Amino acid sequence: MKKAVILFSLVLILLGTGCHKKPKITKTIEGNLLTYYEMSDGTWKCDDHIYKYRLELTGRMSNAAKDTTFVWLSNLKEITFERSMKAAGLSSYSGDYFSPDEAVLVEME
């Protein structure tokens, strides 16, 4: 009886570890900077990083004739347009840039 309980417990453990489904790519987007993917669980993927959010930030830079849009994949819920602009390459201060785990710029218009 003891062996049957142990065997049954092992089977349950093995079944439980195999139930987690890996997210699949549902859409491929060819951004003008990087290719990225929408995943079946609602996340976004670029290179080997997974991001929770896709953020489109539109605004006008000083002295610009038209608006600029930045598309970021991000694990940060919010990014300001000013921070986005600096992190896109318009800052000489390295502290203004995002680490790959925080955010990645995939499109800019």
N, CA, C and O of each residue as an XYZ file, in Angstrom:
436
protein
N       0.820     -1.190      0.000
C       0.000      0.000      0.000
C       0.870      1.262      0.000
O       0.577      2.236     -0.692
N       1.942      1.218      0.791
C       2.833      2.353      0.874
C       3.492      2.634     -0.489
O       3.652      3.791     -0.878
N       3.868      1.571     -1.203
C       4.479      1.716     -2.524
C       3.501      2.318     -3.520
O       3.890      3.116     -4.373
N       2.235      1.938     -3.414
C       1.212      2.460     -4.324
C       1.013      3.959     -4.107
O       0.856      4.702     -5.076
N       1.018      4.408     -2.873
C       0.854      5.830     -2.557
C       2.048      6.620     -3.079
O       1.877      7.698     -3.648
N       3.251      6.096     -2.891
C       4.454      6.765     -3.374
C       4.444      6.836     -4.899
O       4.766      7.878     -5.471
N       4.085      5.754     -5.554
C       4.018      5.724     -7.007
C       2.978      6.709     -7.521
O       3.231      7.435     -8.482
N       1.817      6.737     -6.889
C       0.750      7.663     -7.278
C       1.217      9.110     -7.108
O       0.938      9.951     -7.963
N       1.921      9.407     -6.021
C       2.439     10.756     -5.778
C       3.449     11.166     -6.839
O       3.431     12.304     -7.307
N       4.325     10.252     -7.220
C       5.309     10.542     -8.265
C       4.643     10.820     -9.605
O       5.065     11.719    -10.332
N       3.615     10.062     -9.933
C       2.885     10.277    -11.186
C       2.243     11.663    -11.182
O       2.307     12.368    -12.190
N       1.630     12.067    -10.077
C       1.019     13.393     -9.973
C       2.053     14.503    -10.122
O       1.796     15.513    -10.777
N       3.209     14.318     -9.519
C       4.271     15.317     -9.632
C       4.722     15.448    -11.079
O       4.874     16.563    -11.578
N       4.938     14.337    -11.754
C       5.375     14.366    -13.150
C       4.324     14.983    -14.055
O       4.665     15.737    -14.967
N       3.064     14.682    -13.825
C       1.992     15.266    -14.625
C       1.888     16.768    -14.384
O       1.638     17.532    -15.317
N       2.076     17.187    -13.161
C       1.985     18.604    -12.814
C       3.074     19.445    -13.438
O       2.831     20.595    -13.803
N       4.274     18.895    -13.568
C       5.376     19.660    -14.142
C       5.277     19.756    -15.655
O       5.879     20.655    -16.241
N       4.560     18.888    -16.295
C       4.438     18.923    -17.743
C       3.242     19.701    -18.243
O       3.035     19.780    -19.454
N       2.449     20.279    -17.361
C       1.224     20.959    -17.760
C       1.430     22.405    -18.179
O       0.555     22.993    -18.814
N       2.549     22.974    -17.841
C       2.793     24.373    -18.176
C       3.046     24.505    -19.679
O       4.000     23.935    -20.208
N       2.180     25.263    -20.362
C       2.339     25.444    -21.798
C       3.252     26.624    -22.083
O       3.121     27.686    -21.474
N       4.166     26.431    -23.003
C       5.076     27.483    -23.408
C       4.336     28.402    -24.388
O       3.701     27.911    -25.321
N       4.404     29.730    -24.192
C       3.721     30.645    -25.115
C       4.248     30.484    -26.536
O       5.431     30.219    -26.751
N       3.352     30.649    -27.494
C       3.714     30.532    -28.906
C       3.600     31.890    -29.584
O       2.860     32.763    -29.130
N       4.328     32.054    -30.659
C       4.270     33.292    -31.440
C       2.938     33.324    -32.177
O       2.596     32.388    -32.900
N       2.177     34.424    -31.986
C       0.909     34.578    -32.702
C       1.024     35.576    -33.846
O       0.237     35.543    -34.792
N       2.020     36.470    -33.751
C       2.177     37.480    -34.802
C       3.630     37.937    -34.856
O       4.256     38.150    -33.818
N       4.162     38.087    -36.053
C       5.504     38.612    -36.264
C       5.383     40.025    -36.817
O       4.674     40.252    -37.798
N       6.066     40.968    -36.198
C       6.023     42.361    -36.633
C       7.424     42.778    -37.064
O       8.378     42.687    -36.291
N       7.533     43.232    -38.299
C       8.804     43.727    -38.830
C       8.895     45.211    -38.517
O       8.505     46.045    -39.335
N       9.404     45.546    -37.342
C       9.588     46.950    -36.995
C      10.686     47.545    -37.853
O      11.504     46.816    -38.414
N      10.711     48.877    -37.959
C      11.750     49.473    -38.804
C      13.125     49.490    -38.130
O      14.118     49.864    -38.754
N      13.183     49.084    -36.848
C      14.471     48.926    -36.176
C      14.767     47.465    -35.852
O      15.877     46.985    -36.082
N      13.763     46.758    -35.314
C      13.932     45.357    -34.930
C      12.660     44.565    -35.238
O      11.563     45.123    -35.258
N      12.815     43.277    -35.474
C      11.673     42.375    -35.612
C      11.287     41.909    -34.214
O      12.143     41.580    -33.393
N       9.963     41.888    -33.957
C       9.495     41.443    -32.648
C       8.232     40.615    -32.808
O       7.654     40.553    -33.892
N       7.808     39.979    -31.727
C       6.741     38.991    -31.799
C       5.700     39.201    -30.710
O       6.032     39.497    -29.562
N       4.442     39.045    -31.086
C       3.363     38.999    -30.104
C       3.182     37.533    -29.729
O       3.088     36.672    -30.604
N       3.133     37.253    -28.440
C       3.055     35.882    -27.954
C       1.619     35.525    -27.546
O       0.803     36.406    -27.276
N       1.329     34.234    -27.508
C      -0.019     33.749    -27.205
C      -0.485     34.092    -25.797
O      -1.688     34.084    -25.536
N       0.427     34.391    -24.887
C       0.037     34.739    -23.516
C      -0.080     36.248    -23.303
O      -0.244     36.701    -22.170
N       0.003     37.037    -24.396
C      -0.146     38.488    -24.298
C       1.147     39.248    -24.079
O       1.131     40.476    -23.995
N       2.261     38.547    -23.984
C       3.553     39.216    -23.831
C       4.148     39.476    -25.211
O       3.587     39.081    -26.233
N       5.288     40.143    -25.214
C       6.003     40.486    -26.448
C       7.430     39.974    -26.341
O       8.005     39.942    -25.253
N       8.001     39.572    -27.473
C       9.358     39.025    -27.463
C      10.198     39.723    -28.521
O       9.751     39.966    -29.642
N      11.434     40.039    -28.130
C      12.417     40.580    -29.065
C      13.764     40.002    -28.656
O      14.149     40.073    -27.489
N      14.467     39.438    -29.608
C      15.696     38.700    -29.326
C      15.360     37.619    -28.291
O      14.445     36.830    -28.525
N      16.045     37.559    -27.190
C      15.758     36.537    -26.179
C      15.055     37.109    -24.955
O      15.016     36.468    -23.905
N      14.503     38.302    -25.082
C      13.860     38.962    -23.940
C      12.339     38.957    -24.110
O      11.823     39.099    -25.219
N      11.641     38.791    -22.997
C      10.185     38.829    -22.958
C       9.769     40.114    -22.254
O      10.331     40.470    -21.218
N       8.783     40.811    -22.819
C       8.303     42.076    -22.260
C       6.797     42.009    -22.025
O       6.068     41.357    -22.773
N       6.347     42.686    -20.987
C       4.925     42.693    -20.637
C       4.111     43.665    -21.488
O       2.933     43.421    -21.752
N       4.726     44.758    -21.916
C       3.981     45.841    -22.560
C       4.576     46.236    -23.910
O       5.774     46.094    -24.153
N       3.698     46.734    -24.775
C       4.103     47.391    -26.017
C       3.582     48.816    -25.904
O       2.372     49.035    -25.852
N       4.491     49.785    -25.865
C       4.116     51.181    -25.658
C       4.388     52.005    -26.905
O       5.490     51.969    -27.452
N       3.375     52.754    -27.359
C       3.536     53.708    -28.452
C       3.494     55.090    -27.850
O       2.490     55.485    -27.257
N       4.577     55.831    -27.999
C       4.678     57.170    -27.426
C       4.850     58.180    -28.543
O       5.813     58.114    -29.307
N       3.915     59.113    -28.636
C       3.952     60.126    -29.685
C       4.045     61.504    -29.046
O       3.346     61.799    -28.077
N       4.899     62.330    -29.588
C       5.059     63.695    -29.110
C       5.907     64.482    -30.086
O       6.363     63.961    -31.104
N       6.108     65.731    -29.759
C       6.898     66.594    -30.629
C       8.163     67.040    -29.904
O       8.111     67.611    -28.815
N       9.282     66.768    -30.530
C      10.560     67.219    -29.985
C      10.681     68.720    -30.223
O      10.070     69.262    -31.145
N      11.464     69.381    -29.396
C      11.599     70.835    -29.547
C      12.152     71.180    -30.921
O      13.074     70.536    -31.421
N      11.575     72.199    -31.510
C      11.944     72.708    -32.845
C      11.677     71.724    -33.979
O      12.182     71.922    -35.085
N      10.899     70.669    -33.737
C      10.592     69.702    -34.794
C       9.367     70.175    -35.582
O       8.492     70.846    -35.035
N       9.312     69.822    -36.858
C       8.190     70.211    -37.711
C       6.998     69.276    -37.555
O       5.867     69.661    -37.853
N       7.240     68.048    -37.088
C       6.139     67.095    -36.930
C       6.390     66.192    -35.731
O       7.484     66.161    -35.169
N       5.350     65.459    -35.355
C       5.442     64.544    -34.221
C       6.331     63.344    -34.541
O       6.520     62.975    -35.700
N       6.868     62.751    -33.481
C       7.670     61.528    -33.570
C       6.978     60.465    -32.732
O       6.460     60.757    -31.654
N       6.970     59.225    -33.229
C       6.403     58.103    -32.488
C       7.497     57.082    -32.217
O       8.223     56.668    -33.121
N       7.601     56.686    -30.956
C       8.516     55.637    -30.536
C       7.682     54.442    -30.107
O       6.703     54.602    -29.378
N       8.054     53.246    -30.549
C       7.394     52.016    -30.103
C       8.412     51.220    -29.307
O       9.461     50.822    -29.814
N       8.068     51.001    -28.038
C       8.936     50.283    -27.110
C       8.266     48.998    -26.657
O       7.054     48.972    -26.445
N       9.038     47.939    -26.507
C       8.610     46.769    -25.752
C       9.222     46.972    -24.380
O      10.408     47.277    -24.261
N       8.407     46.803    -23.340
C       8.865     47.225    -22.031
C       8.322     46.359    -20.903
O       7.230     45.798    -21.002
N       9.087     46.260    -19.846
C       8.614     45.680    -18.592
C       8.239     46.788    -17.611
O       7.800     46.512    -16.495
N       8.411     48.034    -18.030
C       7.965     49.195    -17.264
C       6.577     49.559    -17.774
O       6.362     49.638    -18.984
N       5.640     49.780    -16.869
C       4.263     50.050    -17.280
C       4.129     51.383    -18.016
O       3.311     51.515    -18.926
N       4.929     52.363    -17.623
C       4.859     53.688    -18.239
C       6.249     54.221    -18.520
O       7.181     54.018    -17.741
N       6.375     54.907    -19.651
C       7.593     55.616    -20.018
C       7.142     56.973    -20.539
O       6.235     57.045    -21.370
N       7.756     58.037    -20.068
C       7.384     59.361    -20.571
C       7.977     59.571    -21.961
O       8.949     58.916    -22.334
N       7.389     60.484    -22.720
C       7.925     60.788    -24.046
C       9.343     61.340    -23.926
O      10.212     61.003    -24.730
N       9.575     62.184    -22.929
C      10.916     62.759    -22.745
C      11.961     61.683    -22.465
O      13.052     61.710    -23.034
N      11.627     60.733    -21.587
C      12.559     59.629    -21.284
C      12.765     58.766    -22.525
O      13.876     58.313    -22.799
N      11.694     58.544    -23.267
C      11.763     57.751    -24.483
C      12.705     58.390    -25.502
O      13.519     57.715    -26.131
N      12.573     59.687    -25.645
C      13.389     60.437    -26.585
C      14.872     60.329    -26.212
O      15.721     60.101    -27.075
N      15.173     60.494    -24.928
C      16.564     60.395    -24.473
C      17.113     58.986    -24.666
O      18.237     58.807    -25.136
N      16.309     57.985    -24.300
C      16.757     56.590    -24.389
C      16.873     56.112    -25.833
O      17.542     55.114    -26.101
N      16.234     56.805    -26.757
C      16.315     56.438    -28.169
C      17.636     56.858    -28.806
O      17.887     56.554    -29.972
N      18.474     57.549    -28.053
C      19.785     57.915    -28.569
C      20.066     59.398    -28.538
O      21.106     59.836    -29.029
N      19.162     60.185    -27.973
C      19.359     61.629    -27.969
C      19.981     62.150    -26.679
O      19.965     63.354    -26.423
N      20.518     61.265    -25.881
C      21.179     61.680    -24.645
C      22.608     61.157    -24.624
O      22.892     60.050    -25.083
N      23.485     61.965    -24.090
C      24.875     61.519    -23.942
C      25.114     60.902    -22.563
O      26.200     60.395    -22.285
N      24.087     60.948    -21.698
C      24.194     60.385    -20.352
C      23.707     58.935    -20.377
O      22.547     58.678    -20.701
N      24.570     58.005    -20.043
C      24.220     56.577    -20.127
C      23.106     56.182    -19.164
O      22.443     55.168    -19.383
N      22.887     56.947    -18.120
C      21.812     56.662    -17.179
C      20.424     56.857    -17.768
O      19.442     56.393    -17.190
N      20.324     57.537    -18.910
C      19.037     57.746    -19.582
C      18.607     56.548    -20.423
O      17.462     56.486    -20.869
N      19.510     55.601    -20.643
C      19.213     54.456    -21.489
C      18.618     53.313    -20.663
O      18.848     53.222    -19.457
N      17.857     52.451    -21.321
C      17.250     51.292    -20.662
C      18.170     50.081    -20.793
O      18.899     49.944    -21.776
N      18.126     49.213    -19.799
C      18.805     47.922    -19.932
C      17.907     47.038    -20.798
O      16.707     47.297    -20.884
N      18.452     46.003    -21.441
C      17.621     45.120    -22.275
C      16.490     44.443    -21.505
O      15.486     44.061    -22.107
N      16.629     44.287    -20.199
C      15.549     43.696    -19.401
C      14.418     44.690    -19.147
O      13.286     44.282    -18.885
N      14.708     45.981    -19.222
C      13.694     47.009    -18.976
C      12.877     47.327    -20.222
O      11.647     47.300    -20.186
N      13.563     47.628    -21.327
C      12.851     48.054    -22.541
C      13.780     47.982    -23.748
O      15.004     48.031    -23.628
N      13.144     47.863    -24.925
C      13.883     47.894    -26.182
C      13.063     48.683    -27.211
O      11.850     48.500    -27.320
N      13.729     49.552    -27.957
C      13.087     50.337    -29.000
C      13.010     49.501    -30.260
O      14.035     49.040    -30.762
N      11.790     49.297    -30.787
C      11.616     48.451    -31.959
C      11.170     49.225    -33.201
O      11.367     48.768    -34.327
N      10.562     50.408    -32.988
C      10.132     51.233    -34.120
C      10.256     52.693    -33.756
O      10.115     53.083    -32.597
N      10.530     53.508    -34.796
C      10.596     54.942    -34.607
C      10.178     55.610    -35.906
O      10.714     55.306    -36.972
N       9.229     56.510    -35.810
C       8.765     57.257    -37.001
C       8.706     58.732    -36.705
O       8.341     59.522    -37.575
